[in-house]
């Protein structure tokens, strides 16, 4: 077979396969980046306009989309036109058009007028892939404030139960001592920025994105069964960076659990003494006159 | 007279000889001294006013109203929790009443290396002697040592390490163990119970105290500060402006907030404001004993070991201090989650706790973080990390020598030491803030004092370089970390600054 006929054969092959396999990676990459950007957008909104206004976040989203898609257009076009090689500027691995058409697979496609038209058509779809990604990532961003609060309540309740389950050395569960309610109260009392930051952490922890990455299940944390929740939490605890995030959440929930009088009972902590003197108080040499002083026991 | 946010009905304007920002260890004393000198004072406090009748000893209620940011203040990166009081009386209301005079070696560094005039041990002695009786500083008596403190005492005796009972500013202590939730009995002689109370009864006509009043900006004209713009939080989202015109301003808002105010006001003197912050990072070492320790019963911080500290060696090191905490705060440094964490907390009454307070190099920095607020950047240097590891090992040795069946570190990966052979784990698990839960209650530096105006923010007498009538006086002026609990040093500096202002009033306000 001559080189020309080989090319011809390859071209006919290309005509059959170009619409399904060429430019394989760009749409997927745009979808994924779009998803992450959409997720960031959603989480930024959880800050409730205190750090960035909703308008600023939206402008950021548009700017990120325009930037990412433009970058893909320019880089991919330069590859396709063989102006640069792949993965420029790193050491050469593939010829530019070869990479764009074959995506590293042994497809044997080469550039022809037909593939040029197909390339243009696929380039035109790039913004759509990014858009689909962002829409997937920001699913739920149109929730009203009340709906978002309900969702947060649900996450707090489920996470409290996972942190302080029934049984163990202190048998009381989070539900039995109202941990979730105390955490809700705490969130209303702390400074707005911390309120928003912890809210964001809760949504991040609950995100399908992380659950998928760590457990392989496309589910929110609140929808996992008990064993899956354990498996998911163990991943957070095992990672030296994520464990810090997990500890912030644990500390927040500890506030709701270890300030409860019923829990005190399990380790015999006497708790607040006022208005009485502590039961173990041992009067010292000067203590006899204490009660006569202004500001004595209250 | 203390005016609270809820009393404010609209914008307020004030005129006074002196405006003091912050009512803690320094601000309260300076306000008193200024009033004593015959000046009118407006004292601004960002936190609320809570008399001791409000202190119900409940963690859930007290932490949100007495601590800055409800206790949520962290360094970046790493998230070391930095606790500071935010209420009338400042951190003196929520600390454990421990009083150390500034170690002579530290005063020597400040005098010789930082070229600060008149700050040597002899010069400072009179200020300590002036303050100590006023806040009833006295030594913890043997009968007041609880079992947690006795573990430290007996351990030091066994190992031959230098140690001593703490000096505390407390009068007839009820030993309820809840000092850092505010003293319900009024026996801790915090600023709230001493200088603020005295100001109200003796100089109520000269000093107006505003609680819930946050200073936002210092107003300047040339080399003079002419006033302070503040806002009063009246609750439920209502905020009123407060404008204070004053002949002199003293910023005593604490290490982080004082730097923040200067930066927000565009007064980054020599580009040094906010730099050289130290925090005394402290890991917790928890010994598990067969018998009950009940560390929360009695004085929480009553004893210390200074064998490895600047107090004895004259070099940077660490102090071992007995400390106990109520359940929620105790649960924070414990490692683990869920059943593991419950298992540890179920041993609460059997735990003895020793804090390892590291005298760190001053490498932190306060920066304005735009929409994210004011940030404290801080990292442990390799030298501080090594010191911390050494301190943790010695704390473990001490606990084991007293019969602890295991020692649990506050490292995030559960680290349990059963004997000398396990001590290597402490270094292996790491002590970077990502590896360990660290706490700090002593932020210092940020507006360092020094004779060299290129390297410092304030001069030898706390006057801000480049301004005639602006002073900063609190822990932010420390040129280095002090190595001991800092409240008495702050108070003595306040006394010293007040004396200087009194002697130079005519020149300052000309």
Boltz contact constraints between the chains, C-beta under 6 A:
constraints:
  - contact:
      token1: [A, 51]
      token2: [B, 371]
      max_distance: 6.0
  - contact:
      token1: [A, 163]
      token2: [B, 338]
      max_distance: 6.0
  - contact:
      token1: [A, 168]
      token2: [B, 339]
      max_distance: 6.0
  - contact:
      token1: [A, 168]
      token2: [B, 342]
      max_distance: 6.0
  - contact:
      token1: [A, 169]
      token2: [B, 342]
      max_distance: 6.0
  - contact:
      token1: [A, 169]
      token2: [B, 343]
      max_distance: 6.0
  - contact:
      token1: [A, 169]
      token2: [B, 346]
      max_distance: 6.0
  - contact:
      token1: [A, 170]
      token2: [B, 342]
      max_distance: 6.0
  - contact:
      token1: [A, 170]
      token2: [B, 346]
      max_distance: 6.0
  - contact:
      token1: [A, 189]
      token2: [B, 64]
      max_distance: 6.0
  - contact:
      token1: [A, 190]
      token2: [B, 70]
      max_distance: 6.0
  - contact:
      token1: [A, 190]
      token2: [B, 72]
      max_distance: 6.0
  - contact:
      token1: [A, 191]
      token2: [B, 69]
      max_distance: 6.0
  - contact:
      token1: [A, 193]
      token2: [B, 373]
      max_distance: 6.0
  - contact:
      token1: [A, 194]
      token2: [B, 72]
      max_distance: 6.0
  - contact:
      token1: [A, 237]
      token2: [B, 337]
      max_distance: 6.0
  - contact:
      token1: [A, 243]
      token2: [B, 412]
      max_distance: 6.0
  - contact:
      token1: [A, 244]
      token2: [B, 434]
      max_distance: 6.0
  - contact:
      token1: [A, 250]
      token2: [B, 337]
      max_distance: 6.0
  - contact:
      token1: [A, 251]
      token2: [B, 332]
      max_distance: 6.0
  - contact:
      token1: [A, 254]
      token2: [B, 331]
      max_distance: 6.0
  - contact:
      token1: [A, 255]
      token2: [B, 328]
      max_distance: 6.0
  - contact:
      token1: [A, 258]
      token2: [B, 327]
      max_distance: 6.0
  - contact:
      token1: [A, 258]
      token2: [B, 328]
      max_distance: 6.0
  - contact:
      token1: [A, 258]
      token2: [B, 331]
      max_distance: 6.0
  - contact:
      token1: [A, 259]
      token2: [B, 59]
      max_distance: 6.0
  - contact:
      token1: [A, 259]
      token2: [B, 60]
      max_distance: 6.0
  - contact:
      token1: [A, 259]
      token2: [B, 328]
      max_distance: 6.0
  - contact:
      token1: [A, 267]
      token2: [B, 346]
      max_distance: 6.0
  - contact:
      token1: [A, 267]
      token2: [B, 348]
      max_distance: 6.0
  - contact:
      token1: [A, 267]
      token2: [B, 349]
      max_distance: 6.0
  - contact:
      token1: [A, 268]
      token2: [B, 349]
      max_distance: 6.0
  - contact:
      token1: [A, 269]
      token2: [B, 327]
      max_distance: 6.0
  - contact:
      token1: [A, 272]
      token2: [B, 57]
      max_distance: 6.0
  - contact:
      token1: [A, 272]
      token2: [B, 58]
      max_distance: 6.0
  - contact:
      token1: [A, 273]
      token2: [B, 176]
      max_distance: 6.0
  - contact:
      token1: [A, 274]
      token2: [B, 57]
      max_distance: 6.0
  - contact:
      token1: [A, 274]
      token2: [B, 184]
      max_distance: 6.0
  - contact:
      token1: [A, 277]
      token2: [B, 174]
      max_distance: 6.0
  - contact:
      token1: [A, 278]
      token2: [B, 176]
      max_distance: 6.0
  - contact:
      token1: [A, 280]
      token2: [B, 297]
      max_distance: 6.0
  - contact:
      token1: [A, 281]
      token2: [B, 174]
      max_distance: 6.0
  - contact:
      token1: [A, 281]
      token2: [B, 175]
      max_distance: 6.0
  - contact:
      token1: [A, 282]
      token2: [B, 143]
      max_distance: 6.0
  - contact:
      token1: [A, 284]
      token2: [B, 141]
      max_distance: 6.0
  - contact:
      token1: [A, 284]
      token2: [B, 143]
      max_distance: 6.0
  - contact:
      token1: [A, 286]
      token2: [B, 172]
      max_distance: 6.0
  - contact:
      token1: [A, 287]
      token2: [B, 172]
      max_distance: 6.0
  - contact:
      token1: [A, 290]
      token2: [B, 172]
      max_distance: 6.0
  - contact:
      token1: [A, 295]
      token2: [B, 186]
      max_distance: 6.0
